[in-house]
Amino acid sequence: MAESTQWSFPRELQPRTADVAFDLRTALDAVVMLRANVPEDAFTASILGTERAGNGVVIRDDGLTLTIGYLITEAESVWLTTNSGATVAGHPLAYDFASGFGLVVPLGKLDAPSLARGSATTAGVDDDVFVVGHGGLAHALKARVIAKREFAGYWEYLLDEALFTAPPHPEWSGAALLDDSGRLLGVGSLLVQEAVGEDTVQGNMFVPVDLLTPLLDDLLKSGRSTRPPHPWLGMYTTEIANHLVVNGLARHGPADTAGVRLGDIVVDVAGERVSGLADFYRKVWRLGPPGTRVPLTLARDGAVTRTDVKSADRGDFLKKPQLQ
């Protein structure tokens, strides 16, 4: 992530104090820079790298920081930096696979204000919003909601409804999405291409903050949700020309161990044909908890093959955070 002095949005794209109904300076200062270091032998190191950087949003007066979970997965050290330049070590307390959220607890006094949480349900398509990254006004962007829809990610991730905004923020990871009252609506996850009418628009996808509320107490107590985890295949699948194609495999993961190959096309799950990525995940997940065998029919080199994948708990493959 670039330092705040290296770039800025044009002034016409930045929010102005006179145009907002909240304390803009406080909102900007509630977003911190987050840097994480991950061991080279971590399960996610080859995919996400060992040095990760993005944003975090302070959501409580004690400095509890909400971010997007892939920034802190398997992290052995985390550092939070405020707009004033102060840096504090943090502990990666939790990563919830279902929502995608991560929580970091500062290990010292984090001199940053907190943001009140709103609700993504109050944001409508075409509503004006603000996307805030660490670095103050220079990294704050006036945007609008361009879509609210289901989102399925190739890493076995599914949201019933995500928020999509444009124009895009270049440092979206963990960025704060604010409504016109300065309340937190979501946390930045991806840079995406979104169809708007007949046009394709580049923008950002945000995870709605509403998903945190039923999880927060559990995450603070144990570092994970008490909800049963979804069965995980370790199979990175994308939709190409109306087919579900295996584009990647987690090394030594369930699908890799079962003999699934790159380029395989998923035809059905337990005898039920799949109609898209979201439908594929739902059919797998309803078969049972991690450890459940998932019968797959695959098209490979013009022939049909069948295999049983013994699903697993994704968390069992990851290094657990250690209190620093």
N, C-alpha and C positions, 0 to 999 in steps of 0.2 A: 504494500500500500504506500502510495506516495506521501511525502511529508506535506503539511498544509501550505507551506510556502512555495511549492513547486507548480501549483496550478490553481485555477479558480473558475467558477462559472461566470459567464458574462453577467454584468449587473442586472440586466433586464430579466434574467432567469432566477435571480436570487429573491427570496422574500424580503419585504421591507417592513420595518417596525411599524410604520404608519398604516400598513395595510393588513395587519393581523390583529386578532382580538385576544392575544395572549402575550406573555413575557417572552419575547423571541430570544433574548440573551440566555435566559434560564433554560429554555428548550435546547438551544445549541450546546450549552455546556453539559447537558445531561448525556450527551453521546461521547463516548471515549474511544480511543484507539485501543485495539486488542491485538497483541502478538502472542503467538504460541509456538513452542518448540516441541517436536514429536520425535521419539527415538527412531533411528533408521530401520530397526527391525519391527516396527509397529505394523499391524495388519493394513492400515490405511496409508502408510508412508508412500508406497509406490503410486497411489492414486491421487492423494491430496497433498503430497509433499511433506517435508519435515519442518519447514518454516512457513507458518501461516499468519496472515495479517488481515484484519478487517475492523469492524466496529462492534461496540457493545452499547447497550442502553441501560442506564441506571434506573431501576424501577422501585427502589426503596431507599429510605434515608440512611440506612446502614451501608449503602454502597452495592447491594446485590445487583448484579449486572446480567441482563438478558442478551443473548446473542444467538446466532445461527449455529447449530451444533457441530457442523463439520469443521468449524474453525478450531474447536477444542477437543475433538475426538482423539483419545489416546495421548493427549498433551502431558508432558512431564513438567513443563513450566509455562506460566501464563503471565503476561504483563499488561497492565492497564495504564493508559496515559491520558491525562485530562487536557483540555484546551489551554490550560495555564502552563503545560509542560511537565507537570509533576507525574512521576511514574511509581506505581505500586504493584507489587507482586499479587497474583491472584491464584485461587485454587479452583480447578475445573470441577465443580461440584456435581454436575449432572448433564447428561445428553439423552433426550427423549427421542427415540427413533421414529415414533409415530407422528409426532408433531414436527420434529426437526429442530426444536429449541434446545439451547444449551444455557446453563447457568454458571456464573463465576462469582465466587465470594472473594472480595479483596482481603488481603492479609495485613493490611494497614489502613489507616484513615484515607479514604478516597474523597478528596475535596471536590465533589461534584454534586449538583442538585439531582433530584429524581424526577422522572416523568410520570404523570398520572396515566393509568391505562384507560382507554376508551373501548369501543367495540367496533369491529369491522362491519357489523350488521348495519351501522348507521351510515356507512359510505355507499353511495350509489354510483353507477357508471356516469361519467362526465363530471363528477364532483371534483372540486379543487382540493389538492392535498399538498403536503410538503415532504420531501425526502431529505433526511439530514444525515450526513456522515460526519466523522470527527474532523475538526479543523475550523469550526466556526462558520460564519456567514458565507465564506468563500466556497464551502462545500455543502451548502444548503440549496435545494432546488425546488422551484415551483413546478408542480406536476398536476396531472389529472388521472383519475381512475378510468382506464380504458376497457376493463373487463372484470367480471367476477365469475369464476367458473371452476369446475373440477380440474385438478392437476394431477397427472401421474408421471412420476420420474423413473428413469430406467433403473435406479438403484433400489427398487422395490419400496417405493414411497408413493403415498396417495393422500391427497387432500380433497375432501368433499367440495370445498370452495376456497380458492385462493384469490388474492387481489393482484391485479396487473395495472401498472402505471406507466406513463410516458410523459415527457422524454426520459431516457434512461439515465440513471446515476452510474458513473463509471466505477465507483467503489461501493457496490451494493451490499456486499457481505456483512450482515449484521446491522445495516443502516436502519434508521428509525423512519417509519411512515406516520406522519401526524395529520390529524384533521384540522379544521379551521379554528378549533378551540385549543390546539396544542396538545391534544391527548394522543397517546400512542395507539395506533391501529394495527400495526404489523411490523415484522422484522424482515429485512431484505435477505433473499435467498439466491436469486438467479438473475442473469441477463437473458432475455427471451425475445423471440420473434412472435408477435401476436397479430392475428388477422383482425382488422378493424374495417368493416364494410368490405370493399374490394381491394383495400390496401393491406400491406404487411408492415407493421410498425415495430421498431425495436423499443423494448421497455424492460421493466423489472418485475419479478414476481415476489410477492410478500406473503409470509405466513401470518395469518390472522392472530392477533394477540389473544383473542377469545379462547384459543386452544390451551392457553397456559393456565387459566383459572382453575379447572378441575384437576390439574396436575400439580400445582405449585406446592401444596402441603406435602405430598408424597416425595417430590423431588428434593425438598429441603430436608426431609427426615432421612431418606435412604438413598438419594441420588438417582432413583428411577421410579417410574410409575408402578403402582400396584396392579394396573391392568395387565392381563396376560399378554405377552409379546406375540407378535405375528410370527408364523413359521417363515423362515428365511431360506431361500434357495441359493443365494450367491450367484445369481444369473442376471446379467445386465442386458435387458431386452428393450428394443426400440421398435416403433411402428414405421415400417418402410413399405410404401405402395400397398397399404392395407394388409400387410403381413407383420407378424410379431417375430422379429429376427434377433437371435442371440448374438450380440456384438461384443460381449465380454463375459469373463468368468472369474470369480474370486478364486485365487489359487488355493487348492485343497478345500474349497468350500463344498457344500452338498452337491450342487449340480456338476461341478468339476469331477468330484469323486464318483458320481453316478455315470459318467461318460458322456454328458452333454457336450456338444462341440460348437465352436464358433461357426456362425452361418446357419445353424439349425433354425427351422421355422416352427414355432409353437402352433399346433393344430387344435389340441383340446387338452383339458384337465379332467382326469377321472371320467373320460367319456363325454364330457360336455365341451362343445366347441366354444372358442373364445372369440369375442368380437372387438377386442381392443385391449390396450394395456391395463386400464382400470378394471375391466371385466376379468382379465387374467388374474390380477392380484386378488380380487374379491373371491374368485373361485378357489384359488389356492388357500386363502386365509380361512375360509369357512370349512375346510376339511378337518381342521383341528389345530392343536397347539404345536410348538416346536417339537420335533421328534416324529411328527406324523409323516407317513409316506405319501408322497404326491405323485400319482401316476400321470405321466405326460406322454402325449402322442406328438412326435416331431416329424417334420418333413426334412429329409437329408439326401442330397444328390439324386433327387427324383424318386426316392423311395420313402416309405413310411417306417418309422422305427418307434418302439415304445420302451420307456424306461421309468423306473420308480426312483424318485429322488427323496432321500430321507432328509426332511427339513431340519433346521437347527435354530437355535437362539443366536441371533447376530451378535449379541453382547458377549457371548462366550468366546468369540474370536478376537476380541479387542483387549488391549492393555487397560487395566483399571487405574484411575487417577490415584496418586499418592499425595497425602497432605504434605505440603512443603514446610 
